[in-house]
Amino acid sequence: MSSNSVSDPLRPVAVQPREGYRIWLRYADGAEGEVDLSDLAGKGVFAAWLDRNFFCDVRIAEGGEIAWRNEIDLCRHALYLRLTGKAPGQVFSGLRP
């Protein structure tokens, strides 16, 4: 990881699989909780999650994305917005509402 990603408050620092296509996340800024991904499960590449062992193999990839093996990854920023319920303009400076 680059030194910039280490100081990034929107960097995930922990992830754990939970029941029902949910993951628990903690971010460097202290935000933590569960994100429900069941709306993705079984669709397209996310059909791989139907294998529970595959879904449980979640990790934080080198770039900070939430990843499953080398096949699927989700944007850490999009997951942060889902977790916190914030709008992009509330999190990212320079965005217009």
Gaussian input, Z-matrix of N, CA and C with variables (Angstrom, degrees):
# hf/3-21g

backbone

0 1
 N
 C     1     B1
 C     2     B2     1     A1
 N     3     B3     2     A2     1     D1
 C     4     B4     3     A3     2     D2
 C     5     B5     4     A4     3     D3
 N     6     B6     5     A5     4     D4
 C     7     B7     6     A6     5     D5
 C     8     B8     7     A7     6     D6
 N     9     B9     8     A8     7     D7
 C    10    B10     9     A9     8     D8
 C    11    B11    10    A10     9     D9
 N    12    B12    11    A11    10    D10
 C    13    B13    12    A12    11    D11
 C    14    B14    13    A13    12    D12
 N    15    B15    14    A14    13    D13
 C    16    B16    15    A15    14    D14
 C    17    B17    16    A16    15    D15
 N    18    B18    17    A17    16    D16
 C    19    B19    18    A18    17    D17
 C    20    B20    19    A19    18    D18
 N    21    B21    20    A20    19    D19
 C    22    B22    21    A21    20    D20
 C    23    B23    22    A22    21    D21
 N    24    B24    23    A23    22    D22
 C    25    B25    24    A24    23    D23
 C    26    B26    25    A25    24    D24
 N    27    B27    26    A26    25    D25
 C    28    B28    27    A27    26    D26
 C    29    B29    28    A28    27    D27
 N    30    B30    29    A29    28    D28
 C    31    B31    30    A30    29    D29
 C    32    B32    31    A31    30    D30
 N    33    B33    32    A32    31    D31
 C    34    B34    33    A33    32    D32
 C    35    B35    34    A34    33    D33
 N    36    B36    35    A35    34    D34
 C    37    B37    36    A36    35    D35
 C    38    B38    37    A37    36    D36
 N    39    B39    38    A38    37    D37
 C    40    B40    39    A39    38    D38
 C    41    B41    40    A40    39    D39
 N    42    B42    41    A41    40    D40
 C    43    B43    42    A42    41    D41
 C    44    B44    43    A43    42    D42
 N    45    B45    44    A44    43    D43
 C    46    B46    45    A45    44    D44
 C    47    B47    46    A46    45    D45
 N    48    B48    47    A47    46    D46
 C    49    B49    48    A48    47    D47
 C    50    B50    49    A49    48    D48
 N    51    B51    50    A50    49    D49
 C    52    B52    51    A51    50    D50
 C    53    B53    52    A52    51    D51
 N    54    B54    53    A53    52    D52
 C    55    B55    54    A54    53    D53
 C    56    B56    55    A55    54    D54
 N    57    B57    56    A56    55    D55
 C    58    B58    57    A57    56    D56
 C    59    B59    58    A58    57    D57
 N    60    B60    59    A59    58    D58
 C    61    B61    60    A60    59    D59
 C    62    B62    61    A61    60    D60
 N    63    B63    62    A62    61    D61
 C    64    B64    63    A63    62    D62
 C    65    B65    64    A64    63    D63
 N    66    B66    65    A65    64    D64
 C    67    B67    66    A66    65    D65
 C    68    B68    67    A67    66    D66
 N    69    B69    68    A68    67    D67
 C    70    B70    69    A69    68    D68
 C    71    B71    70    A70    69    D69
 N    72    B72    71    A71    70    D70
 C    73    B73    72    A72    71    D71
 C    74    B74    73    A73    72    D72
 N    75    B75    74    A74    73    D73
 C    76    B76    75    A75    74    D74
 C    77    B77    76    A76    75    D75
 N    78    B78    77    A77    76    D76
 C    79    B79    78    A78    77    D77
 C    80    B80    79    A79    78    D78
 N    81    B81    80    A80    79    D79
 C    82    B82    81    A81    80    D80
 C    83    B83    82    A82    81    D81
 N    84    B84    83    A83    82    D82
 C    85    B85    84    A84    83    D83
 C    86    B86    85    A85    84    D84
 N    87    B87    86    A86    85    D85
 C    88    B88    87    A87    86    D86
 C    89    B89    88    A88    87    D87
 N    90    B90    89    A89    88    D88
 C    91    B91    90    A90    89    D89
 C    92    B92    91    A91    90    D90
 N    93    B93    92    A92    91    D91
 C    94    B94    93    A93    92    D92
 C    95    B95    94    A94    93    D93
 N    96    B96    95    A95    94    D94
 C    97    B97    96    A96    95    D95
 C    98    B98    97    A97    96    D96
 N    99    B99    98    A98    97    D97
 C   100   B100    99    A99    98    D98
 C   101   B101   100   A100    99    D99
 N   102   B102   101   A101   100   D100
 C   103   B103   102   A102   101   D101
 C   104   B104   103   A103   102   D102
 N   105   B105   104   A104   103   D103
 C   106   B106   105   A105   104   D104
 C   107   B107   106   A106   105   D105
 N   108   B108   107   A107   106   D106
 C   109   B109   108   A108   107   D107
 C   110   B110   109   A109   108   D108
 N   111   B111   110   A110   109   D109
 C   112   B112   111   A111   110   D110
 C   113   B113   112   A112   111   D111
 N   114   B114   113   A113   112   D112
 C   115   B115   114   A114   113   D113
 C   116   B116   115   A115   114   D114
 N   117   B117   116   A116   115   D115
 C   118   B118   117   A117   116   D116
 C   119   B119   118   A118   117   D117
 N   120   B120   119   A119   118   D118
 C   121   B121   120   A120   119   D119
 C   122   B122   121   A121   120   D120
 N   123   B123   122   A122   121   D121
 C   124   B124   123   A123   122   D122
 C   125   B125   124   A124   123   D123
 N   126   B126   125   A125   124   D124
 C   127   B127   126   A126   125   D125
 C   128   B128   127   A127   126   D126
 N   129   B129   128   A128   127   D127
 C   130   B130   129   A129   128   D128
 C   131   B131   130   A130   129   D129
 N   132   B132   131   A131   130   D130
 C   133   B133   132   A132   131   D131
 C   134   B134   133   A133   132   D132
 N   135   B135   134   A134   133   D133
 C   136   B136   135   A135   134   D134
 C   137   B137   136   A136   135   D135
 N   138   B138   137   A137   136   D136
 C   139   B139   138   A138   137   D137
 C   140   B140   139   A139   138   D138
 N   141   B141   140   A140   139   D139
 C   142   B142   141   A141   140   D140
 C   143   B143   142   A142   141   D141
 N   144   B144   143   A143   142   D142
 C   145   B145   144   A144   143   D143
 C   146   B146   145   A145   144   D144
 N   147   B147   146   A146   145   D145
 C   148   B148   147   A147   146   D146
 C   149   B149   148   A148   147   D147
 N   150   B150   149   A149   148   D148
 C   151   B151   150   A150   149   D149
 C   152   B152   151   A151   150   D150
 N   153   B153   152   A152   151   D151
 C   154   B154   153   A153   152   D152
 C   155   B155   154   A154   153   D153
 N   156   B156   155   A155   154   D154
 C   157   B157   156   A156   155   D155
 C   158   B158   157   A157   156   D156
 N   159   B159   158   A158   157   D157
 C   160   B160   159   A159   158   D158
 C   161   B161   160   A160   159   D159
 N   162   B162   161   A161   160   D160
 C   163   B163   162   A162   161   D161
 C   164   B164   163   A163   162   D162
 N   165   B165   164   A164   163   D163
 C   166   B166   165   A165   164   D164
 C   167   B167   166   A166   165   D165
 N   168   B168   167   A167   166   D166
 C   169   B169   168   A168   167   D167
 C   170   B170   169   A169   168   D168
 N   171   B171   170   A170   169   D169
 C   172   B172   171   A171   170   D170
 C   173   B173   172   A172   171   D171
 N   174   B174   173   A173   172   D172
 C   175   B175   174   A174   173   D173
 C   176   B176   175   A175   174   D174
 N   177   B177   176   A176   175   D175
 C   178   B178   177   A177   176   D176
 C   179   B179   178   A178   177   D177
 N   180   B180   179   A179   178   D178
 C   181   B181   180   A180   179   D179
 C   182   B182   181   A181   180   D180
 N   183   B183   182   A182   181   D181
 C   184   B184   183   A183   182   D182
 C   185   B185   184   A184   183   D183
 N   186   B186   185   A185   184   D184
 C   187   B187   186   A186   185   D185
 C   188   B188   187   A187   186   D186
 N   189   B189   188   A188   187   D187
 C   190   B190   189   A189   188   D188
 C   191   B191   190   A190   189   D189
 N   192   B192   191   A191   190   D190
 C   193   B193   192   A192   191   D191
 C   194   B194   193   A193   192   D192
 N   195   B195   194   A194   193   D193
 C   196   B196   195   A195   194   D194
 C   197   B197   196   A196   195   D195
 N   198   B198   197   A197   196   D196
 C   199   B199   198   A198   197   D197
 C   200   B200   199   A199   198   D198
 N   201   B201   200   A200   199   D199
 C   202   B202   201   A201   200   D200
 C   203   B203   202   A202   201   D201
 N   204   B204   203   A203   202   D202
 C   205   B205   204   A204   203   D203
 C   206   B206   205   A205   204   D204
 N   207   B207   206   A206   205   D205
 C   208   B208   207   A207   206   D206
 C   209   B209   208   A208   207   D207
 N   210   B210   209   A209   208   D208
 C   211   B211   210   A210   209   D209
 C   212   B212   211   A211   210   D210
 N   213   B213   212   A212   211   D211
 C   214   B214   213   A213   212   D212
 C   215   B215   214   A214   213   D213
 N   216   B216   215   A215   214   D214
 C   217   B217   216   A216   215   D215
 C   218   B218   217   A217   216   D216
 N   219   B219   218   A218   217   D217
 C   220   B220   219   A219   218   D218
 C   221   B221   220   A220   219   D219
 N   222   B222   221   A221   220   D220
 C   223   B223   222   A222   221   D221
 C   224   B224   223   A223   222   D222
 N   225   B225   224   A224   223   D223
 C   226   B226   225   A225   224   D224
 C   227   B227   226   A226   225   D225
 N   228   B228   227   A227   226   D226
 C   229   B229   228   A228   227   D227
 C   230   B230   229   A229   228   D228
 N   231   B231   230   A230   229   D229
 C   232   B232   231   A231   230   D230
 C   233   B233   232   A232   231   D231
 N   234   B234   233   A233   232   D232
 C   235   B235   234   A234   233   D233
 C   236   B236   235   A235   234   D234
 N   237   B237   236   A236   235   D235
 C   238   B238   237   A237   236   D236
 C   239   B239   238   A238   237   D237
 N   240   B240   239   A239   238   D238
 C   241   B241   240   A240   239   D239
 C   242   B242   241   A241   240   D240
 N   243   B243   242   A242   241   D241
 C   244   B244   243   A243   242   D242
 C   245   B245   244   A244   243   D243
 N   246   B246   245   A245   244   D244
 C   247   B247   246   A246   245   D245
 C   248   B248   247   A247   246   D246
 N   249   B249   248   A248   247   D247
 C   250   B250   249   A249   248   D248
 C   251   B251   250   A250   249   D249
 N   252   B252   251   A251   250   D250
 C   253   B253   252   A252   251   D251
 C   254   B254   253   A253   252   D252
 N   255   B255   254   A254   253   D253
 C   256   B256   255   A255   254   D254
 C   257   B257   256   A256   255   D255
 N   258   B258   257   A257   256   D256
 C   259   B259   258   A258   257   D257
 C   260   B260   259   A259   258   D258
 N   261   B261   260   A260   259   D259
 C   262   B262   261   A261   260   D260
 C   263   B263   262   A262   261   D261
 N   264   B264   263   A263   262   D262
 C   265   B265   264   A264   263   D263
 C   266   B266   265   A265   264   D264
 N   267   B267   266   A266   265   D265
 C   268   B268   267   A267   266   D266
 C   269   B269   268   A268   267   D267
 N   270   B270   269   A269   268   D268
 C   271   B271   270   A270   269   D269
 C   272   B272   271   A271   270   D270
 N   273   B273   272   A272   271   D271
 C   274   B274   273   A273   272   D272
 C   275   B275   274   A274   273   D273
 N   276   B276   275   A275   274   D274
 C   277   B277   276   A276   275   D275
 C   278   B278   277   A277   276   D276
 N   279   B279   278   A278   277   D277
 C   280   B280   279   A279   278   D278
 C   281   B281   280   A280   279   D279
 N   282   B282   281   A281   280   D280
 C   283   B283   282   A282   281   D281
 C   284   B284   283   A283   282   D282
 N   285   B285   284   A284   283   D283
 C   286   B286   285   A285   284   D284
 C   287   B287   286   A286   285   D285
 N   288   B288   287   A287   286   D286
 C   289   B289   288   A288   287   D287
 C   290   B290   289   A289   288   D288

   B1=1.4423
   B2=1.5060
   B3=1.3098
   B4=1.4520
   B5=1.5130
   B6=1.3245
   B7=1.4567
   B8=1.5228
   B9=1.3476
   B10=1.4554
   B11=1.5126
   B12=1.3296
   B13=1.4528
   B14=1.5209
   B15=1.3216
   B16=1.4566
   B17=1.5222
   B18=1.3557
   B19=1.4543
   B20=1.5243
   B21=1.3021
   B22=1.4636
   B23=1.5240
   B24=1.3456
   B25=1.4603
   B26=1.5243
   B27=1.3356
   B28=1.4574
   B29=1.5216
   B30=1.3209
   B31=1.4660
   B32=1.5238
   B33=1.3330
   B34=1.4678
   B35=1.5254
   B36=1.3219
   B37=1.4636
   B38=1.5293
   B39=1.3324
   B40=1.4651
   B41=1.5251
   B42=1.3269
   B43=1.4646
   B44=1.5188
   B45=1.3319
   B46=1.4642
   B47=1.5242
   B48=1.3294
   B49=1.4660
   B50=1.5294
   B51=1.2991
   B52=1.4646
   B53=1.5237
   B54=1.2999
   B55=1.4703
   B56=1.5251
   B57=1.3334
   B58=1.4522
   B59=1.5177
   B60=1.3265
   B61=1.4642
   B62=1.5221
   B63=1.3177
   B64=1.4540
   B65=1.5245
   B66=1.3280
   B67=1.4554
   B68=1.5190
   B69=1.3114
   B70=1.4659
   B71=1.5254
   B72=1.3252
   B73=1.4538
   B74=1.5198
   B75=1.3176
   B76=1.4681
   B77=1.5224
   B78=1.3355
   B79=1.4624
   B80=1.5258
   B81=1.3230
   B82=1.4671
   B83=1.5182
   B84=1.3342
   B85=1.4646
   B86=1.5208
   B87=1.3436
   B88=1.4581
   B89=1.5145
   B90=1.3310
   B91=1.4666
   B92=1.5276
   B93=1.3254
   B94=1.4600
   B95=1.5126
   B96=1.3168
   B97=1.4523
   B98=1.5116
   B99=1.3273
   B100=1.4570
   B101=1.5185
   B102=1.3197
   B103=1.4616
   B104=1.5209
   B105=1.3185
   B106=1.4548
   B107=1.5264
   B108=1.3219
   B109=1.4609
   B110=1.5222
   B111=1.3302
   B112=1.4626
   B113=1.5283
   B114=1.3447
   B115=1.4630
   B116=1.5292
   B117=1.3204
   B118=1.4672
   B119=1.5294
   B120=1.3133
   B121=1.4660
   B122=1.5265
   B123=1.3168
   B124=1.4513
   B125=1.5206
   B126=1.3331
   B127=1.4649
   B128=1.5271
   B129=1.3237
   B130=1.4647
   B131=1.5173
   B132=1.3381
   B133=1.4671
   B134=1.5262
   B135=1.3312
   B136=1.4652
   B137=1.5315
   B138=1.3297
   B139=1.4649
   B140=1.5263
   B141=1.3300
   B142=1.4692
   B143=1.5252
   B144=1.3316
   B145=1.4731
   B146=1.5238
   B147=1.3330
   B148=1.4602
   B149=1.5266
   B150=1.3238
   B151=1.4663
   B152=1.5308
   B153=1.3097
   B154=1.4747
   B155=1.5286
   B156=1.3334
   B157=1.4612
   B158=1.5243
   B159=1.3179
   B160=1.4608
   B161=1.5276
   B162=1.3311
   B163=1.4640
   B164=1.5318
   B165=1.3086
   B166=1.4676
   B167=1.5261
   B168=1.3233
   B169=1.4630
   B170=1.5334
   B171=1.3186
   B172=1.4682
   B173=1.5265
   B174=1.3384
   B175=1.4699
   B176=1.5190
   B177=1.3176
   B178=1.4573
   B179=1.5221
   B180=1.3211
   B181=1.4626
   B182=1.5295
   B183=1.3071
   B184=1.4611
   B185=1.5269
   B186=1.3187
   B187=1.4635
   B188=1.5167
   B189=1.3254
   B190=1.4573
   B191=1.5138
   B192=1.3331
   B193=1.4545
   B194=1.5258
   B195=1.3137
   B196=1.4634
   B197=1.5232
   B198=1.3291
   B199=1.4632
   B200=1.5219
   B201=1.3127
   B202=1.4591
   B203=1.5171
   B204=1.3264
   B205=1.4638
   B206=1.5252
   B207=1.2999
   B208=1.4721
   B209=1.5191
   B210=1.3358
   B211=1.4528
   B212=1.5197
   B213=1.3216
   B214=1.4614
   B215=1.5172
   B216=1.3243
   B217=1.4596
   B218=1.5268
   B219=1.3185
   B220=1.4605
   B221=1.5211
   B222=1.3070
   B223=1.4553
   B224=1.5313
   B225=1.3085
   B226=1.4653
   B227=1.5157
   B228=1.3294
   B229=1.4643
   B230=1.5321
   B231=1.3194
   B232=1.4624
   B233=1.5294
   B234=1.3299
   B235=1.4677
   B236=1.5214
   B237=1.3257
   B238=1.4643
   B239=1.5287
   B240=1.3321
   B241=1.4600
   B242=1.5280
   B243=1.3247
   B244=1.4744
   B245=1.5246
   B246=1.3080
   B247=1.4627
   B248=1.5235
   B249=1.3184
   B250=1.4607
   B251=1.5173
   B252=1.3340
   B253=1.4571
   B254=1.5167
   B255=1.3167
   B256=1.4643
   B257=1.5212
   B258=1.3244
   B259=1.4607
   B260=1.5263
   B261=1.3292
   B262=1.4640
   B263=1.5271
   B264=1.3187
   B265=1.4635
   B266=1.5158
   B267=1.3277
   B268=1.4663
   B269=1.5196
   B270=1.3076
   B271=1.4661
   B272=1.5221
   B273=1.3051
   B274=1.4622
   B275=1.5176
   B276=1.3131
   B277=1.4545
   B278=1.5216
   B279=1.3044
   B280=1.4495
   B281=1.5063
   B282=1.3134
   B283=1.4640
   B284=1.5176
   B285=1.2928
   B286=1.4647
   B287=1.5152
   B288=1.3242
   B289=1.4923
   B290=1.5100
   A1=110.42
   A2=115.54
   A3=118.98
   A4=110.51
   A5=116.41
   A6=119.94
   A7=110.80
   A8=118.41
   A9=120.73
   A10=111.60
   A11=117.94
   A12=120.29
   A13=111.52
   A14=117.25
   A15=120.25
   A16=110.52
   A17=117.96
   A18=121.00
   A19=112.61
   A20=118.84
   A21=123.76
   A22=110.28
   A23=118.71
   A24=120.20
   A25=112.88
   A26=117.70
   A27=121.05
   A28=111.78
   A29=115.52
   A30=121.62
   A31=108.63
   A32=117.80
   A33=118.83
   A34=109.97
   A35=116.04
   A36=120.49
   A37=112.06
   A38=117.29
   A39=120.38
   A40=109.17
   A41=115.60
   A42=121.84
   A43=108.21
   A44=115.81
   A45=121.73
   A46=108.73
   A47=117.05
   A48=119.12
   A49=109.77
   A50=115.96
   A51=122.48
   A52=108.17
   A53=116.36
   A54=121.41
   A55=110.34
   A56=115.14
   A57=121.17
   A58=115.44
   A59=118.42
   A60=123.01
   A61=112.14
   A62=114.84
   A63=121.32
   A64=107.75
   A65=116.07
   A66=120.73
   A67=108.33
   A68=115.54
   A69=121.80
   A70=106.32
   A71=115.77
   A72=121.85
   A73=110.80
   A74=115.60
   A75=122.22
   A76=106.85
   A77=114.90
   A78=121.76
   A79=109.83
   A80=115.52
   A81=121.60
   A82=112.65
   A83=118.19
   A84=120.36
   A85=112.76
   A86=117.72
   A87=122.18
   A88=114.63
   A89=118.26
   A90=120.77
   A91=108.54
   A92=116.13
   A93=119.75
   A94=110.08
   A95=114.49
   A96=120.62
   A97=110.55
   A98=114.86
   A99=120.94
   A100=111.29
   A101=114.52
   A102=122.68
   A103=106.79
   A104=115.72
   A105=122.29
   A106=109.14
   A107=116.41
   A108=121.97
   A109=111.71
   A110=117.55
   A111=120.88
   A112=112.33
   A113=118.00
   A114=120.21
   A115=111.78
   A116=117.53
   A117=122.05
   A118=112.44
   A119=117.23
   A120=122.28
   A121=112.00
   A122=114.97
   A123=121.74
   A124=114.51
   A125=117.97
   A126=121.57
   A127=110.21
   A128=117.19
   A129=121.57
   A130=111.96
   A131=116.64
   A132=120.38
   A133=112.12
   A134=116.51
   A135=120.16
   A136=113.04
   A137=117.60
   A138=121.11
   A139=109.71
   A140=117.02
   A141=120.85
   A142=111.15
   A143=117.00
   A144=120.19
   A145=112.87
   A146=117.93
   A147=120.05
   A148=110.52
   A149=116.66
   A150=122.82
   A151=106.00
   A152=116.52
   A153=121.20
   A154=111.92
   A155=117.86
   A156=120.27
   A157=111.28
   A158=116.14
   A159=120.37
   A160=109.63
   A161=117.14
   A162=120.67
   A163=111.11
   A164=117.23
   A165=121.35
   A166=113.33
   A167=117.11
   A168=121.91
   A169=111.42
   A170=117.01
   A171=122.58
   A172=110.06
   A173=115.46
   A174=120.34
   A175=109.11
   A176=115.56
   A177=121.81
   A178=106.62
   A179=116.00
   A180=121.11
   A181=109.84
   A182=115.25
   A183=121.65
   A184=113.07
   A185=117.40
   A186=120.85
   A187=114.11
   A188=117.22
   A189=121.20
   A190=114.13
   A191=117.12
   A192=118.47
   A193=110.23
   A194=116.37
   A195=121.79
   A196=105.93
   A197=116.38
   A198=120.42
   A199=112.59
   A200=113.62
   A201=123.65
   A202=106.79
   A203=114.44
   A204=121.41
   A205=108.50
   A206=118.35
   A207=120.85
   A208=110.66
   A209=116.11
   A210=119.60
   A211=114.57
   A212=118.04
   A213=121.44
   A214=108.44
   A215=116.64
   A216=119.04
   A217=109.15
   A218=114.84
   A219=122.36
   A220=109.04
   A221=115.25
   A222=122.32
   A223=111.04
   A224=116.05
   A225=120.75
   A226=111.89
   A227=117.41
   A228=120.37
   A229=111.03
   A230=116.45
   A231=120.16
   A232=110.35
   A233=116.26
   A234=119.65
   A235=111.11
   A236=117.58
   A237=121.12
   A238=110.28
   A239=116.54
   A240=120.19
   A241=111.10
   A242=117.34
   A243=120.96
   A244=110.83
   A245=115.70
   A246=120.97
   A247=111.99
   A248=116.56
   A249=120.70
   A250=113.84
   A251=117.04
   A252=120.23
   A253=113.31
   A254=116.83
   A255=121.32
   A256=110.88
   A257=115.46
   A258=122.21
   A259=108.53
   A260=118.17
   A261=119.95
   A262=113.65
   A263=117.98
   A264=121.33
   A265=113.95
   A266=117.13
   A267=121.47
   A268=111.94
   A269=116.79
   A270=121.43
   A271=112.15
   A272=116.55
   A273=121.10
   A274=110.11
   A275=117.06
   A276=120.61
   A277=109.41
   A278=115.42
   A279=120.15
   A280=114.38
   A281=118.23
   A282=120.43
   A283=108.98
   A284=116.00
   A285=120.74
   A286=109.49
   A287=116.39
   A288=118.92
   A289=112.05
   D1=144.16
   D2=177.63
   D3=-76.90
   D4=161.67
   D5=-179.99
   D6=-63.82
   D7=-29.03
   D8=177.56
   D9=-63.74
   D10=-39.66
   D11=-178.62
   D12=-70.61
   D13=-26.67
   D14=179.54
   D15=-67.63
   D16=-36.89
   D17=-178.45
   D18=-89.82
   D19=0.14
   D20=-178.25
   D21=-73.01
   D22=116.62
   D23=-179.90
   D24=-67.14
   D25=-17.04
   D26=178.74
   D27=-97.44
   D28=23.03
   D29=177.47
   D30=-88.79
   D31=125.75
   D32=175.11
   D33=-68.56
   D34=138.72
   D35=179.83
   D36=-115.41
   D37=-12.90
   D38=178.31
   D39=-155.80
   D40=144.24
   D41=175.84
   D42=-145.29
   D43=141.07
   D44=176.99
   D45=-141.73
   D46=139.74
   D47=175.32
   D48=-74.07
   D49=148.49
   D50=176.06
   D51=-130.50
   D52=173.47
   D53=-179.78
   D54=-66.41
   D55=155.11
   D56=171.57
   D57=65.60
   D58=37.27
   D59=178.22
   D60=60.53
   D61=40.74
   D62=175.40
   D63=-114.71
   D64=148.08
   D65=172.29
   D66=-126.44
   D67=146.54
   D68=173.90
   D69=-99.48
   D70=132.95
   D71=-179.33
   D72=-128.15
   D73=148.47
   D74=167.97
   D75=-129.67
   D76=134.38
   D77=179.25
   D78=-107.62
   D79=161.50
   D80=-177.69
   D81=-60.66
   D82=-25.79
   D83=179.37
   D84=-81.61
   D85=0.16
   D86=178.81
   D87=98.92
   D88=-11.75
   D89=177.13
   D90=-64.16
   D91=133.63
   D92=177.82
   D93=-153.18
   D94=156.20
   D95=178.59
   D96=155.20
   D97=-171.66
   D98=-178.07
   D99=-99.45
   D100=145.34
   D101=174.72
   D102=-121.02
   D103=127.49
   D104=179.24
   D105=-87.87
   D106=118.54
   D107=-179.68
   D108=-108.02
   D109=14.41
   D110=-175.37
   D111=-63.12
   D112=-22.27
   D113=177.33
   D114=-67.80
   D115=-18.25
   D116=179.21
   D117=-97.02
   D118=-29.10
   D119=-172.27
   D120=-55.57
   D121=132.12
   D122=175.98
   D123=85.91
   D124=-5.75
   D125=-177.30
   D126=-102.91
   D127=129.41
   D128=177.27
   D129=52.95
   D130=-130.14
   D131=-179.03
   D132=-63.70
   D133=-22.14
   D134=-178.66
   D135=-75.53
   D136=-0.65
   D137=171.97
   D138=-62.35
   D139=-23.94
   D140=178.14
   D141=-60.77
   D142=-27.45
   D143=-179.81
   D144=-68.89
   D145=-14.03
   D146=177.67
   D147=-63.62
   D148=-21.89
   D149=170.32
   D150=-85.04
   D151=107.48
   D152=-174.54
   D153=-57.35
   D154=-35.96
   D155=178.60
   D156=-62.79
   D157=-37.66
   D158=177.34
   D159=-63.86
   D160=-48.45
   D161=-179.12
   D162=-59.97
   D163=-39.05
   D164=-178.62
   D165=-71.60
   D166=-10.25
   D167=-179.32
   D168=-87.76
   D169=32.14
   D170=-178.96
   D171=-74.36
   D172=146.57
   D173=179.96
   D174=-154.84
   D175=170.38
   D176=172.57
   D177=-95.67
   D178=119.63
   D179=-179.44
   D180=-78.26
   D181=169.52
   D182=-176.17
   D183=-55.95
   D184=-37.41
   D185=179.97
   D186=-83.01
   D187=0.00
   D188=178.36
   D189=97.44
   D190=-8.69
   D191=178.09
   D192=-71.12
   D193=156.87
   D194=176.63
   D195=-89.74
   D196=123.38
   D197=-168.46
   D198=-131.63
   D199=154.51
   D200=173.47
   D201=-122.30
   D202=110.42
   D203=-176.09
   D204=50.03
   D205=-141.89
   D206=177.58
   D207=-107.77
   D208=24.57
   D209=-171.68
   D210=-111.69
   D211=-34.25
   D212=-174.73
   D213=-135.10
   D214=137.63
   D215=169.70
   D216=-144.39
   D217=152.19
   D218=178.85
   D219=-121.65
   D220=144.37
   D221=-178.99
   D222=-64.05
   D223=125.79
   D224=-179.23
   D225=-63.64
   D226=-32.48
   D227=-179.99
   D228=-71.33
   D229=-41.45
   D230=177.84
   D231=-62.72
   D232=-39.92
   D233=177.98
   D234=-67.50
   D235=-35.83
   D236=176.97
   D237=-61.54
   D238=-43.91
   D239=178.48
   D240=-63.09
   D241=-40.90
   D242=177.12
   D243=-63.42
   D244=-42.61
   D245=-177.99
   D246=-64.90
   D247=-46.64
   D248=-173.76
   D249=-89.29
   D250=-18.86
   D251=-176.84
   D252=75.09
   D253=10.83
   D254=179.94
   D255=-81.87
   D256=154.39
   D257=173.92
   D258=-84.20
   D259=153.66
   D260=-179.91
   D261=-53.16
   D262=-39.80
   D263=-179.91
   D264=-64.46
   D265=-22.02
   D266=177.24
   D267=-79.26
   D268=-19.76
   D269=-173.62
   D270=-108.46
   D271=-39.45
   D272=-174.24
   D273=-108.01
   D274=114.87
   D275=-179.84
   D276=-66.14
   D277=148.91
   D278=178.88
   D279=91.98
   D280=-9.61
   D281=177.71
   D282=-87.40
   D283=141.31
   D284=176.76
   D285=-91.87
   D286=142.27
   D287=178.29
   D288=-65.62

